[in-house]
Amino acid sequence: QVQLQESGPGLVKPSQTLSLTCTVSGGSITTRYIHWSWIRQPPGKGLEWIGHISDSGSTYYSPSLKSRTSISRDTSKNQFTLQLSSVTPEDTAVYYCARVLTPWYGNSWSFDYWGQGTQVTVSS
């Protein structure tokens, strides 16, 4: 029912800003007690949570990425976006957007719907 689709450039130069958009269908990004997250997976490594935006538009970021990360949304388009500035080759990864159910919605935190992921390579 709920579908998420990442979109944006697949190649970004070092020092520039990585920008991705997640388009959500089958559910509203303003639904209470649901957050919308960005996660990434570098090659050969595990998943890393980047941050999320809440039903009210509040944002939360991984401490390691907070200084470079900005998540925003466009409720009229049912989209939310990721901007990661000052990128380096270490930011190369598959980037996912995902829906997150909070304990106030269900019984626990749950990343129940994911986009298919999009490869972003940082290279000059």
QUIFEN-V721355 format. One record per pair of residues at least 4 apart in sequence whose ideal C-beta (glycine too) atoms are under 8 Angstrom apart, sorted by the first residue. I is the first residue (numbers start at 1). J is the second residue. If there is no record, write none. Layout:
# QUIFEN-V721355
I & J
I & J
This chain:
# QUIFEN-V721355
1 & 26
1 & 27
2 & 24
2 & 25
2 & 26
2 & 27
2 & 99
2 & 112
2 & 113
3 & 24
3 & 25
3 & 26
3 & 113
4 & 22
4 & 23
4 & 24
4 & 25
4 & 97
4 & 98
4 & 99
4 & 113
4 & 114
4 & 115
5 & 22
5 & 23
5 & 25
5 & 115
5 & 116
6 & 20
6 & 21
6 & 22
6 & 95
6 & 96
6 & 97
6 & 115
6 & 116
6 & 117
6 & 118
7 & 20
7 & 21
7 & 22
7 & 23
7 & 118
8 & 18
8 & 19
8 & 20
8 & 21
8 & 118
8 & 120
9 & 18
9 & 19
9 & 120
10 & 118
10 & 119
10 & 120
10 & 121
11 & 120
11 & 121
11 & 122
11 & 123
12 & 16
12 & 17
12 & 18
12 & 87
12 & 91
12 & 120
12 & 121
12 & 122
13 & 122
13 & 123
13 & 124
14 & 87
14 & 88
14 & 89
14 & 122
14 & 123
14 & 124
15 & 86
15 & 87
16 & 87
17 & 83
17 & 84
17 & 85
17 & 86
17 & 87
18 & 82
18 & 83
18 & 84
18 & 85
18 & 87
18 & 91
18 & 120
18 & 122
19 & 81
19 & 82
19 & 83
20 & 38
20 & 81
20 & 82
20 & 95
20 & 97
20 & 118
20 & 120
21 & 79
21 & 80
21 & 81
21 & 82
22 & 36
22 & 38
22 & 79
22 & 80
22 & 81
22 & 82
22 & 97
22 & 115
23 & 77
23 & 78
23 & 79
24 & 28
24 & 29
24 & 36
24 & 78
24 & 79
24 & 80
24 & 99
25 & 78
27 & 31
27 & 34
27 & 99
27 & 113
28 & 78
29 & 34
29 & 36
29 & 53
29 & 55
29 & 73
29 & 75
29 & 78
29 & 79
29 & 80
30 & 55
30 & 56
30 & 75
31 & 55
32 & 55
32 & 105
33 & 55
33 & 101
33 & 102
33 & 104
33 & 105
34 & 55
34 & 99
34 & 100
34 & 101
34 & 102
34 & 105
35 & 52
35 & 53
35 & 54
35 & 55
35 & 60
35 & 99
35 & 100
35 & 102
36 & 52
36 & 53
36 & 73
36 & 80
36 & 97
36 & 98
36 & 99
36 & 100
37 & 49
37 & 50
37 & 51
37 & 52
37 & 97
37 & 98
37 & 99
37 & 100
37 & 111
38 & 49
38 & 50
38 & 51
38 & 52
38 & 71
38 & 82
38 & 95
38 & 96
38 & 97
38 & 98
39 & 47
39 & 48
39 & 49
39 & 50
39 & 95
39 & 96
39 & 97
39 & 98
39 & 111
40 & 47
40 & 48
40 & 50
40 & 91
40 & 93
40 & 94
40 & 95
40 & 96
41 & 45
41 & 46
41 & 47
41 & 48
41 & 93
41 & 94
41 & 96
41 & 117
42 & 48
42 & 90
42 & 92
42 & 93
43 & 92
43 & 93
47 & 96
48 & 62
48 & 93
49 & 62
50 & 61
50 & 62
50 & 65
50 & 69
50 & 71
50 & 82
50 & 84
51 & 59
51 & 60
51 & 61
51 & 62
51 & 65
51 & 66
51 & 69
51 & 71
51 & 82
52 & 59
52 & 60
52 & 71
52 & 100
53 & 57
53 & 58
53 & 59
53 & 60
53 & 71
53 & 72
53 & 73
53 & 80
54 & 58
54 & 59
54 & 60
57 & 73
59 & 70
59 & 71
59 & 72
61 & 65
61 & 66
61 & 69
61 & 71
62 & 66
62 & 69
65 & 69
65 & 84
68 & 84
68 & 85
68 & 86
68 & 87
69 & 82
69 & 83
69 & 84
69 & 85
70 & 82
70 & 83
70 & 85
71 & 80
71 & 81
71 & 82
71 & 83
72 & 80
72 & 81
72 & 83
73 & 79
73 & 80
73 & 81
74 & 78
74 & 79
74 & 80
74 & 81
80 & 97
82 & 95
82 & 97
84 & 91
87 & 91
87 & 122
88 & 122
89 & 122
89 & 123
90 & 122
91 & 120
91 & 122
92 & 120
92 & 121
92 & 122
92 & 123
93 & 119
93 & 120
94 & 117
94 & 118
94 & 119
94 & 120
95 & 117
95 & 118
95 & 119
95 & 120
96 & 114
96 & 115
96 & 116
96 & 117
96 & 118
97 & 114
97 & 115
98 & 111
98 & 113
98 & 114
98 & 115
99 & 111
99 & 112
99 & 113
99 & 114
100 & 109
100 & 110
100 & 111
100 & 112
101 & 105
101 & 106
101 & 108
101 & 109
101 & 110
101 & 112
102 & 106
102 & 109
103 & 107
103 & 108
103 & 109
106 & 110
